[in-house]
């Protein structure tokens, strides 16, 4: 039992550190540390014949730390509280639009592709942090492991492409950048927002928390639409 716990923890942390090192020496944004960690971990499990259950005994310890880690994002928000006070109308409108846009997109995709209800509610919380998304998906009858996968893919995609996309569409306002990234790609995207600047990071942190709350409140209503 103890060996399994150590394996999960050390494999998770070790592969992530390798991912950070690879990104640092390569400079390639496509080599996201989390993506590298996932690929290396899966490769290790296959190569050694280790079951996911054995890995999860330790990996779940890291997963348990997701919630307190998310709460820590309140620090940069506090440091930028004056920006929030001066622009709260725009901030509230942007976050609301982000949440409704995300769920409306999923609704349209499900109707277009003829997907069933379980697939719909599984995908619905794709743009909120894992800790909240798991609960929303489970409550609505979704496939929680698939929800986690979709959330991670959404976050990694935002981390890799958000800055380039915002530059492409000529969004220059730091507050708008932060809200867009946080409401679309949660914590993983927010790590990129923090690299972009303090204001971007703070607004993205706010978007994570607020988007999670709004999704919890509105997901049940959206679940009735398909």
N, C-alpha and C positions, 0 to 999 in steps of 0.2 A: 504493500500500500504506500509506504513512504517513498519507495523508489519511483512509483508512478506519479506521485505528487511532484517530486523533484524534477522528473522528466518533463512534465507539462510546463512548469514554471521556467526551467532553464531553456527549453526549446523555444518557448515564446519570446523570452527576453533576448536570448542569444541570436535568433534569426532576425529579430527587429534591429538589434545593434549592427548586424551584418548589413541589413538594408540601409541603415543610416550611413554606414561607411561607403557602401557602393554608390549611393546617391552623391555623397560628398566628393568622391574622387572622379565620378563620371560627369556630374553636373546635369544629368538628364532628368527632367521632370517626370518622364514616363516610368522611371525606376523609383516609384513611390516606396518608401520603407515598409509600409504595411503590406503592399502588394508583394514585395520581395519576400517578406516574412511568411506570408501565406503560402507562396510557391515553395519556398525552402522547407517549411514545416510539412506540407503535404508530401513532398519528395522524400523527406526523412522517414515519415510514417510508412510510405510504400516500400522504401528500400530496406527498412528494418523489420517490416511485418508487424509493426506496433498498431494495435487497434485504436480507433478514435476514442473509445471509452477510457482506455488507459491514459491517453493524453489529456482527456478532459478533466480527469481528477485534479490535475495541477493547473490546467488551462483555465478552469472555472474560477480559480483564485484571482487570476488577472481580470477575468470578466466581472467579478464581484467589485473590483475597484473602479468600474466604469462610472457608477453614480457619484461617489465622492469626487472623482476627477472632474466630472461635469460641473459640479458645484463650484470647484475652484475657478471656473471661468468667470465667476462673478467679480473677481479681483480687477481685471482690466476694464470691466464695465463700470465699476465704482470710480476708477481713475478717469473715466471719460464721461462722468455723470452730467457735466455741464453741456456737453454736446447733445446728450439725450434730452435735457430740459428744453433746449432751444429748438429742437427739431422733432419733438415728440409726435406731432401730427403726421409728418412724413414717415417717421419710423413705424408708427402703428399701421398706417396705410400700406406701407411696403411689406411688412411681415404678414398682414392679413391677405394681401394679394398673393404672396408667395405660397402660403398654405393652401388657399383655395385653388390657385393655379396648379399646384402639385396634384391635388386630389382630383381635380377636373380632368387633368391630363390622363391619369390612370383610368378614370371612368370612361373617357373617350376611347382609349386603347382597348379596354375590355369589351366595350360594345362593338368596336370595329372588328376585333379578332374573334368575337364569340366565345370569350373565356367564361368559365363557370364562376359561381359566387365565391367559392373558397379561394380561387386564384385572385379574384378581385380584392377581397379583404386582406389577403396575404401581401399584396403589393401596395395597398392604400397608405401604410405608414412609412413609405420608403425614404422620406426626406427628414425624418426626425431621428434623434439619437437612439441607439440600440436599447438602452434601458427602458425607455418609454415605448418604443415601437414593438418590442416583444410583448408587452402587456396589452397594447391595443390590438395586435394581431390575435393573440390568444383569446381575448375577450370576445372578439367578433367571429371566432371560429376559423381563423386562418392557420396556415402551416408556419409555425414559429421559426423553425430552422431555416426555411426558405426566406422568411422575412428578414432574418439576420443577414443572410447572404446578400439580399437585395439592398439592404441598408448599407452594408460595407461597400458594395460595388458603387452605389450612388455617391458615397463619401469619397472614395478613391477617385472616381471620375471628376468630381468637383475639385478635389485637391490638385489634380493634374491639369485640368483644362479651364478652370474658372477664370484665372487671371488673364489668360490669353483670350478667352471669349469676351470678357468685359472690355479688354483693350480693342478687340475687333469691332464691337458695337459702340465704341467711344464713350463708355461710362467712366467718368473721371472723378466724381464725387466720392470721397472715402466712405461716407455714411451709406450711400447707395450700394457701394461694392460690398461692404460688410453685411448688410441686410440680405442682399441677393445670395451671397455665399452661405451664410448661416441658415437661411430658410430653405435652401435647396440641398445642401450637402452636410448639414449638422456638424458634429465635432471634428471629423476628419477634414472637412473643408475649412473649418475654422482655424485649424493649424496653419493652413496656407494664408488665410486672412491675417493672422498674427504676424506672419513673415512680411506681409505687405505694409503693415503699419499699425500703430496703437489704436487709432480710431476704427480702422477696418476690423481689427480683432475684437474690440469692445462691442461694436454693433453686431458682429457675427455671433458673439456670445449671447447677447440679448435675444437675437433671432432664434437661437437654439432653444432657449427656455420657453419663450413665448410661442414659438411654432409648436413645440411639444404640447403645451397646454391647449392651444387652439385645436390641434389635431385630435386630442382626447375628447374635446367637447363636440367636434363636428363629424368625426369619423363614423359615429353611429348613424347619423343622418345620411351621410353619403353611402353607407353600407346598404341602405334601403333602396338605392337607385339602380342597383344592378344585381 
